[in-house]
Amino acid sequence: MPASGALGLALSELGIARALAAPPASHGRAIWSGVRVFDAPSLLGNEVELLRIDQVVPLLGEAQGDSIDNKFNTTWYQLDGGYYTYSGWLQPVETKYQKPIYEIPVEGKLAEVSVPYSLTYLSPYFYAKNAHRIFYETTHWIKDVIVTREEKSVWYEIYDKEYKKFFYVPAHNLRIIPDEELTQLSPEVPNEEKLLHVDLASQMVTAFEGQKMVLSVRCASGQRGTDTPKGEWSTYHKGPSIHMTNFGDAVENAYNLPGVPWVSFFTGSGHAFHGTYWHNDYGRQRSNGCVNLPSSVSKWVYRWTSPVVPPNVDYLHQPGTGTRVVIQ
């Protein structure tokens, strides 16, 4: 029996596996169909349920158990009934409905999804045809606000550059991001004293201001075949919301990811630090070359690094600038 499995079973038998730590959010969203639920934080436990894709379940606590091939992540979430599922399989989410804002500037306004997921529609009516889903903490550009008299409902019109289309989202599902959340962090520290260091072996991202460490967190870097490039780089182009896809390329591992939040590119080939909503398994090499981070952490990196993207700008490209990045 693997050591982590033995630990999980031992904790379960002792009755102390539950609620060893507070979960990062009140609920979790199943990232794919068939997320497995066990009666212990271990694959050796009894499988009791399969969650459907996007099913939202309460998170009652965290326990340590099997690592599921990720030695840096042994955290399981405790669910109702004393059951468990691996943390990497659920996106931590909240449900925070918003009051609509009725005035949107001409250049648009950045917003983030504040519910586990939201449907998008092809026109601003609940009976309209659905388009795609957008997920918690993804970011999108609101271009207009629409009030429908028939349904007495309020909608935000969002635009997707990749699809080249407008979509409509119930206004209560999006939080408009105030300008003060887009200002630079540690502006008093000269940019040349800031450094982002990525250690691929330990899957750690560490930020320094001079000799002072100000951030240290696990990431998910590029998997074999799409490795994160080693070397020295800089965050010279950035965008707060990017639709990432390789559907136009004849490649394996196709992906189509609208609303990727807080993207700090450090190469001209699209490698970036960015938020992640399609997994929660940091400490494992599993990206297509980027440095995956929790959305809140990627937002910190986005705000801390240079150049500073103005609130009304959806993409800023400034060659020769940026905060230094070292990847080893």
VEXNU-490516 format. One record per residue (C-alpha): x, y, z; residue in one letter. Coordinates in steps of 0.05 Angstrom, whole numbers, padded with zeros to 5 digits, always signed. Each point is the difference from the previous one (the first is absolute). Layout:
[[X, Y, Z], a];
...
***
This chain:
[[+00000, +00000, +00000], m];
[[+00028, +00069, -00017], p];
[[+00019, +00042, +00060], a];
[[-00051, +00054, -00017], s];
[[-00055, -00053, -00007], g];
[[+00018, -00030, +00067], a];
[[-00001, +00069, +00031], l];
[[-00069, +00014, -00029], g];
[[-00029, -00065, +00025], l];
[[+00032, +00007, +00069], a];
[[-00028, +00070, +00007], l];
[[-00068, -00024, -00022], s];
[[+00000, -00057, +00050], e];
[[+00020, +00047, +00056], l];
[[-00055, +00048, -00020], g];
[[+00046, +00060, -00004], i];
[[+00006, +00008, -00076], a];
[[-00060, +00046, -00003], r];
[[+00007, +00076, +00007], a];
[[+00075, +00000, +00011], l];
[[+00002, +00068, -00034], a];
[[-00049, +00050, -00028], a];
[[-00013, -00007, -00075], p];
[[+00018, +00058, -00046], p];
[[-00073, +00013, -00018], a];
[[-00069, -00021, +00023], s];
[[-00014, -00043, -00062], h];
[[+00035, -00038, -00055], g];
[[-00018, -00010, -00074], r];
[[+00014, -00067, -00032], a];
[[+00049, +00016, -00057], i];
[[-00019, -00060, -00043], w];
[[-00053, -00054, -00003], s];
[[+00012, -00059, +00046], g];
[[+00039, +00032, +00057], v];
[[+00008, -00056, +00051], r];
[[-00024, +00004, +00072], v];
[[+00026, -00047, +00054], f];
[[-00015, -00016, +00073], d];
[[+00073, +00017, +00018], a];
[[+00053, +00048, -00028], p];
[[+00030, -00057, -00040], s];
[[-00009, -00038, -00065], l];
[[+00000, -00062, +00044], l];
[[-00064, +00022, +00032], g];
[[-00069, -00020, -00024], n];
[[-00025, +00039, -00060], e];
[[-00069, +00026, +00018], v];
[[-00019, +00049, -00055], e];
[[+00019, +00032, -00065], l];
[[-00011, +00075, -00009], l];
[[-00026, +00026, -00066], r];
[[+00037, +00056, -00036], i];
[[-00012, +00068, +00032], d];
[[-00037, -00030, +00059], q];
[[+00010, +00046, +00060], v];
[[+00008, -00031, +00069], v];
[[+00014, +00029, +00070], p];
[[+00071, -00004, +00025], l];
[[+00001, -00015, +00075], l];
[[+00074, -00007, +00013], g];
[[+00068, -00023, -00026], e];
[[+00038, -00064, +00017], a];
[[+00066, -00029, -00021], q];
[[+00001, -00066, -00037], g];
[[+00021, -00030, -00067], d];
[[+00041, +00045, -00045], s];
[[-00029, -00027, -00067], i];
[[+00068, +00003, -00034], d];
[[+00014, +00070, +00027], n];
[[+00048, -00002, +00059], k];
[[-00012, +00074, +00013], f];
[[-00076, -00006, +00006], n];
[[-00028, -00049, +00051], t];
[[-00062, +00041, +00016], t];
[[-00070, -00029, -00004], w];
[[-00065, +00037, +00011], y];
[[-00051, -00027, +00050], q];
[[-00071, -00001, -00028], l];
[[-00068, -00014, +00032], d];
[[-00008, -00067, +00033], g];
[[+00073, -00006, +00020], g];
[[+00021, -00013, -00072], y];
[[+00062, +00026, -00036], y];
[[+00024, +00019, -00069], t];
[[+00070, +00021, -00023], y];
[[+00010, +00075, +00000], s];
[[+00030, +00001, -00069], g];
[[-00067, -00022, -00029], w];
[[-00042, +00058, +00026], l];
[[+00004, +00074, -00012], q];
[[-00013, +00038, +00065], p];
[[-00058, +00047, -00013], v];
[[-00048, +00048, +00033], e];
[[-00069, +00027, -00019], t];
[[-00001, +00075, +00007], k];
[[-00057, +00032, -00039], y];
[[+00012, +00072, -00021], q];
[[-00042, +00063, -00006], k];
[[-00001, +00024, -00072], p];
[[+00038, +00062, -00022], i];
[[-00038, +00038, -00054], y];
[[+00054, +00045, -00029], e];
[[+00058, -00031, -00039], i];
[[+00053, +00044, -00032], p];
[[+00010, -00002, -00075], v];
[[+00065, -00040, +00006], e];
[[-00035, -00052, +00043], g];
[[+00010, -00024, +00071], k];
[[+00037, -00061, +00026], l];
[[-00040, -00049, +00042], a];
[[+00008, -00068, +00032], e];
[[-00048, -00057, +00008], v];
[[-00023, -00002, +00073], s];
[[-00039, -00066, -00002], v];
[[+00024, -00071, -00012], p];
[[-00018, +00006, -00074], y];
[[-00047, +00040, -00043], s];
[[-00034, -00015, -00066], l];
[[+00010, +00049, -00057], t];
[[-00056, +00015, -00049], y];
[[-00002, +00022, -00073], l];
[[-00050, +00054, +00017], s];
[[-00022, +00033, +00065], p];
[[-00058, -00046, +00017], y];
[[-00004, -00062, +00044], f];
[[-00037, -00036, -00056], y];
[[+00056, +00016, -00049], a];
[[+00048, -00054, -00024], k];
[[+00058, -00015, +00047], n];
[[+00071, +00008, -00022], a];
[[+00058, -00022, +00045], h];
[[+00011, +00000, +00075], r];
[[+00046, +00048, +00035], i];
[[+00030, -00018, +00067], f];
[[+00015, +00028, +00069], y];
[[+00053, +00055, +00001], e];
[[+00008, +00001, -00076], t];
[[+00002, +00071, -00027], t];
[[-00039, +00031, -00057], h];
[[-00010, +00068, -00032], w];
[[-00069, +00030, +00009], i];
[[-00018, +00044, -00059], k];
[[-00072, +00019, +00016], d];
[[-00056, -00010, +00050], v];
[[-00069, -00019, -00025], i];
[[-00066, +00000, +00038], v];
[[-00055, -00043, -00031], t];
[[-00069, +00026, +00015], r];
[[-00035, -00066, -00017], e];
[[+00039, -00040, +00052], e];
[[+00018, +00058, +00044], k];
[[+00072, -00026, +00000], s];
[[+00068, +00034, -00004], v];
[[+00055, -00027, -00046], w];
[[+00072, +00016, -00014], y];
[[+00024, -00004, -00071], e];
[[+00070, -00030, -00003], i];
[[+00046, -00005, -00060], y];
[[+00046, -00058, -00016], d];
[[+00057, +00016, -00047], k];
[[+00013, -00072, -00019], e];
[[-00072, -00015, -00018], y];
[[-00009, +00071, -00027], k];
[[-00069, +00000, +00030], k];
[[-00041, +00034, +00053], f];
[[-00032, -00043, +00055], f];
[[-00049, +00017, +00055], y];
[[+00007, -00017, +00074], v];
[[-00049, +00013, +00057], p];
[[+00028, +00061, +00035], a];
[[-00005, -00030, +00069], h];
[[+00053, -00052, -00019], n];
[[+00056, +00050, -00015], l];
[[+00038, +00045, +00047], r];
[[+00027, +00063, -00032], i];
[[+00071, +00010, +00022], i];
[[+00014, +00069, +00028], p];
[[+00060, +00039, -00026], d];
[[+00034, -00002, +00068], e];
[[+00008, -00075, -00007], e];
[[+00042, +00010, -00062], l];
[[+00053, +00046, +00029], t];
[[+00072, -00025, +00008], q];
[[+00021, -00034, +00064], l];
[[+00064, +00024, +00034], s];
[[+00007, +00059, -00047], p];
[[+00054, +00029, +00045], e];
[[+00046, -00058, -00016], v];
[[+00042, +00012, -00063], p];
[[-00017, -00049, -00055], n];
[[+00073, -00022, -00004], e];
[[-00005, -00024, +00072], e];
[[-00059, -00045, -00015], k];
[[+00011, -00072, -00021], l];
[[-00045, -00059, -00015], l];
[[+00036, -00067, +00008], h];
[[-00030, -00066, -00024], v];
[[+00031, -00064, +00025], d];
[[-00026, -00055, -00046], l];
[[+00024, -00057, +00043], a];
[[-00040, +00022, +00061], s];
[[-00054, +00035, -00041], q];
[[+00009, +00064, +00041], m];
[[-00009, +00072, -00020], v];
[[+00036, +00048, +00045], t];
[[-00001, +00076, -00004], a];
[[+00055, +00044, +00029], f];
[[+00006, +00074, +00014], e];
[[+00075, +00006, +00005], g];
[[+00019, -00054, +00052], q];
[[-00070, -00002, +00029], k];
[[-00046, -00057, -00020], m];
[[-00071, +00025, -00008], v];
[[-00034, -00061, -00033], l];
[[+00012, -00075, -00001], s];
[[-00052, -00046, -00030], v];
[[-00007, -00065, -00039], r];
[[-00014, +00004, -00074], c];
[[-00014, -00048, -00057], a];
[[+00051, +00009, -00056], s];
[[+00005, -00031, -00069], g];
[[-00006, -00075, -00007], q];
[[+00048, -00041, -00042], r];
[[-00003, +00021, -00073], g];
[[-00026, +00069, +00018], t];
[[+00053, +00018, +00052], d];
[[+00004, +00068, +00032], t];
[[+00063, +00031, -00030], p];
[[+00059, +00009, +00046], k];
[[+00040, +00064, -00001], g];
[[-00008, +00074, +00016], e];
[[-00062, +00036, -00025], w];
[[-00043, +00060, +00017], s];
[[-00074, +00014, +00005], t];
[[-00002, +00049, -00057], y];
[[-00071, -00013, -00025], h];
[[-00062, -00011, +00041], k];
[[-00075, -00004, -00002], g];
[[-00053, -00007, +00054], p];
[[-00044, -00047, -00041], s];
[[+00025, -00045, -00056], i];
[[-00036, -00054, -00040], h];
[[+00053, -00054, -00005], m];
[[-00008, -00053, -00054], t];
[[+00040, -00042, -00048], n];
[[-00059, -00022, -00041], f];
[[+00030, +00031, -00062], g];
[[+00061, -00045, +00004], d];
[[+00004, -00073, -00020], a];
[[+00024, -00023, +00069], v];
[[-00018, -00049, +00053], e];
[[-00025, +00023, +00068], n];
[[-00046, +00051, -00030], a];
[[-00028, +00052, +00048], y];
[[-00050, +00057, -00004], n];
[[-00001, +00044, +00062], l];
[[-00040, +00065, -00001], p];
[[+00012, +00053, +00052], g];
[[+00068, -00023, +00027], v];
[[+00013, +00051, +00054], p];
[[+00060, +00043, +00017], w];
[[+00049, -00020, -00055], v];
[[+00072, +00023, +00006], s];
[[+00037, -00023, -00063], f];
[[+00075, -00009, +00004], f];
[[+00016, -00026, -00070], t];
[[-00023, +00018, -00070], g];
[[-00027, -00071, -00009], s];
[[-00056, +00007, +00051], g];
[[+00032, -00027, +00064], h];
[[-00030, +00036, +00059], a];
[[-00018, +00001, +00073], f];
[[-00076, -00004, +00003], h];
[[-00059, -00022, +00041], g];
[[-00029, -00070, -00008], t];
[[-00071, -00025, +00005], y];
[[+00005, -00068, -00035], w];
[[+00040, -00033, +00056], h];
[[+00020, +00012, +00072], n];
[[+00061, -00046, +00001], d];
[[+00062, +00043, +00012], y];
[[+00067, -00033, +00010], g];
[[-00007, -00042, -00063], r];
[[+00025, +00014, -00070], q];
[[-00064, +00002, -00039], r];
[[-00005, +00064, -00042], s];
[[+00015, +00013, -00074], n];
[[+00062, +00040, +00018], g];
[[-00029, +00054, +00043], c];
[[+00006, +00008, +00075], v];
[[-00069, -00016, +00028], n];
[[-00019, +00034, +00065], l];
[[-00063, +00009, +00042], p];
[[-00037, +00061, -00027], s];
[[+00011, +00041, +00063], s];
[[+00075, -00013, -00004], v];
[[+00004, +00016, -00074], s];
[[-00036, +00065, +00014], k];
[[+00053, +00017, +00051], w];
[[+00055, -00015, -00051], v];
[[-00037, +00041, -00053], y];
[[-00005, +00060, +00046], r];
[[+00070, -00006, +00030], w];
[[+00038, -00005, -00066], t];
[[+00013, +00052, -00052], s];
[[-00024, +00027, -00047], p];
[[-00063, +00026, +00034], v];
[[-00062, -00011, -00044], v];
[[-00050, +00058, +00005], p];
[[-00070, -00019, +00022], p];
[[-00031, +00013, -00068], n];
[[+00052, -00039, -00040], v];
[[-00010, -00073, -00019], d];
[[+00071, -00015, -00021], y];
[[+00067, +00037, +00007], l];
[[+00063, -00017, -00039], h];
[[+00063, +00036, +00019], q];
[[+00063, -00035, -00025], p];
[[+00062, +00015, +00040], g];
[[-00038, +00010, +00064], t];
[[-00029, -00046, +00052], g];
[[+00020, -00032, +00066], t];
[[+00057, -00050, -00001], r];
[[-00018, -00074, -00001], v];
[[+00049, -00056, +00012], v];
[[-00021, -00072, -00015], i];
[[+00046, -00057, +00020], q];
***
